[in-house]
Amino acid sequence: MKWISLLILLNWMPLWASAHPLHLSITNITLENGTLKISMKTFPDDWQTGYFHYHSQVSEVTTPEGSLNPWYREYLEKKFRIAPEEGAEPLSLVLDTLIMNEDAMILELSCTLNSQPNSLYIYNALLTDIYPDQTNLVIFGYKKKETGIKFDVKKLSAEVLLN
């Protein structure tokens, strides 16, 4: 039932995104054949507010070439990480695609695992330093099973068992 509600929320997201009262990101992570695929949907204006919070300047999220501006990329790497275990070196996530429109920003990332870990440690603190009500939802899919995890200012990390 909760997944149906989440799917309805995702479908309606563009309608209320221009004046969104919620600070929310939704991330889908799948692990298949040793490859992590990540799709993260956020609001670009929330990222711009974050930049302004740190630099007191207005900035565009993307460069004129359409790639993620350096500060935003560094912020993403600092605030969203996946590692084989807590305290381990984070996996090197590659930004494959950046899709921008007026009410959503979708980041598609991937990573090939060198070995099959027993678990994955997910750290998701995106925009929790800017918005105290920020919620980062993660849906993790592995072996035809999905796990939903809610991250917020009180919960920034979680471990997903792969056994």
C-alpha positions in Angstrom: 0.0 0.0 0.0 2.8 2.4 0.9 4.4 1.8 -2.6 1.2 2.7 -4.3 1.0 6.0 -2.4 4.7 6.7 -3.3 3.9 6.0 -7.0 1.0 8.4 -6.9 3.2 11.0 -5.2 5.8 10.5 -8.0 3.2 10.9 -10.7 1.8 14.1 -9.2 5.2 15.6 -8.3 5.6 17.8 -11.4 2.2 19.4 -10.8 3.1 20.8 -7.4 6.8 21.1 -7.9 6.8 24.7 -9.0 5.6 25.8 -5.6 6.5 22.7 -3.6 5.7 22.8 0.1 7.8 19.7 0.7 11.6 19.4 0.5 12.0 15.9 -1.0 14.2 13.8 -3.1 13.3 10.3 -4.4 16.1 8.0 -5.3 15.8 4.5 -6.9 18.8 2.2 -6.6 19.0 -1.2 -8.3 21.8 -3.8 -8.1 21.8 -6.1 -11.0 24.7 -8.2 -12.4 27.2 -6.4 -10.3 26.1 -2.9 -11.4 24.5 -0.2 -9.3 22.1 2.0 -11.2 20.8 5.1 -9.4 18.1 7.6 -10.4 17.7 10.6 -8.2 14.8 13.1 -8.6 15.1 16.4 -6.8 14.1 20.0 -7.2 16.7 22.3 -8.9 15.7 25.4 -6.9 16.4 23.5 -3.6 20.0 23.0 -4.8 20.3 26.6 -5.8 19.1 27.6 -2.3 21.8 25.4 -0.9 24.5 27.1 -3.1 23.2 30.5 -1.9 23.3 29.3 1.7 27.0 28.6 1.4 28.1 31.4 -1.0 25.6 34.2 -0.7 25.4 34.2 -4.5 23.0 32.9 -7.1 24.2 30.1 -9.3 22.8 27.8 -12.0 22.9 24.1 -11.3 24.2 23.3 -14.8 27.0 24.7 -16.9 26.3 26.2 -20.3 27.3 22.8 -21.7 24.6 21.1 -19.6 26.8 19.3 -17.1 26.6 19.7 -13.3 28.4 22.7 -12.1 31.5 21.8 -10.0 30.2 23.0 -6.6 27.0 20.9 -7.1 29.0 17.8 -8.1 31.2 18.2 -4.9 28.1 18.7 -2.8 26.5 15.6 -4.3 29.7 13.5 -3.6 29.8 14.8 0.0 26.1 14.3 0.8 25.3 11.1 -1.1 27.6 8.1 -0.8 27.4 4.3 -1.1 30.1 2.1 0.4 30.4 -1.7 1.0 30.4 -1.0 4.8 30.3 1.8 7.2 33.6 3.7 7.3 34.8 2.1 4.0 35.9 4.1 1.0 32.8 5.1 -1.0 32.1 3.6 -4.3 33.0 5.8 -7.3 29.7 6.8 -8.7 29.6 8.0 -12.3 27.1 10.7 -13.3 25.7 9.2 -16.6 22.9 11.6 -17.3 21.6 14.9 -16.0 18.0 15.8 -17.0 16.8 19.3 -16.2 13.4 20.8 -16.6 11.7 23.7 -14.8 10.3 21.6 -12.0 12.7 18.6 -11.6 16.3 17.6 -11.8 17.0 13.9 -12.4 20.5 12.6 -11.9 21.3 9.1 -13.2 24.4 7.5 -11.8 26.0 4.1 -12.0 28.9 2.0 -10.6 30.3 -1.4 -11.3 31.1 -3.4 -8.2 34.4 -5.3 -8.3 33.1 -7.9 -5.9 29.8 -8.9 -4.3 29.6 -7.3 -0.9 27.4 -8.7 1.9 25.8 -5.3 2.4 25.8 -1.7 1.2 26.0 1.4 3.4 24.0 4.3 2.1 24.6 7.9 3.3 22.0 10.3 2.1 22.2 13.8 3.6 21.2 15.7 0.5 19.9 19.2 1.5 19.4 18.2 5.2 21.9 21.0 6.1 19.6 23.5 4.3 16.1 22.4 5.1 15.2 20.9 8.5 12.2 19.2 6.9 14.1 17.6 4.0 13.2 14.0 3.4 15.2 11.8 1.1 13.4 8.6 0.1 15.4 5.7 -1.3 13.9 2.6 -2.9 16.6 -0.1 -3.2 15.9 -3.0 -5.5 17.8 -6.3 -5.4 16.8 -9.8 -6.5 13.2 -8.9 -7.2 12.9 -7.4 -3.7 12.5 -3.7 -2.9 13.3 -2.0 0.3 12.2 1.6 1.1 14.3 3.8 3.4 13.5 7.3 4.6 16.5 9.6 5.3 16.1 12.9 7.1 18.0 15.2 9.6 17.7 12.5 12.2 18.6 9.5 10.0 21.4 10.1 7.5 22.6 6.6 6.9 21.4 3.0 6.6 22.7 -0.4 5.8 21.1 -2.7 3.2 21.9 -6.4 3.6 22.4 -8.3 0.4 22.2 -11.8 1.7 
